[in-house]
Amino acid sequence: INPHFLFNTLNTVSSLIRTNPDTARQVVYKLSRILRRLLRKTDNFAPLREELGFIDDYLSIEMARFGEKLKVAKDVDEATLDCQVPSMLLQPLIENSIKHGLAPKLDGGAIRLESRFERRPEGLRLLLTVADNGVGISDERLSSILEQPGIGVSNVNERLSVLFGANYRLSVTSQLGEGTRTTIEIPA
């Protein structure tokens, strides 16, 4: 988790304590769940259901910060929920969508999270997609996004490479002014 997220969350709680104490309590509860999971989790894999629960906590905090400016939609195939996925796989992608795609837009935007199975010649594959309608990424930056150290997408790519060798696919497509779509394909 990015330290800025922690500080921003604490600042959000600080302001909510006066204006909306119930929401402040909910944000603290969600933050404690996130931190508890990060501290106790040493497994490389977790069920997608658990990853999505983590993402729900993360997004509820971001929604408390951004209010009506942040919309979230999910299209999750229930059959995928018991699939084992790398831990903390989606959070960096969601964080990038918010930080780089949506935060620069005055009117905010939306994130869409999708999961589904797809049958391929090499077997059943799990496809996970994080898409936003943010500001997009320039072609120049997009061409090197998987190689830039310290960037969420390149870190995810590196982890997938270590865990799956060549048996995965990560693609990022983007249009300036229209948004970004990141898709991960791994063995189901």
Buried (B, 14 or more C-beta within 10 A) or exposed (E): BEEEBBEBBEEBBEEBBEEEEEBBEBBBEBBEBBEEBEEEEEEEBBBBBBBBBBBBBBBBBBBBBBEEBBBBEEEBBEEBBEBBBBBBBBBBBBBBBBBBBBBEBEEBBBBBBBBBBEEEEEEEBBBBBBBBBBBBBEEEEBEEBBEEEEBBBBBBBEBBBEBBEEBBEBEBEBEEEEBBBBBBBBBB
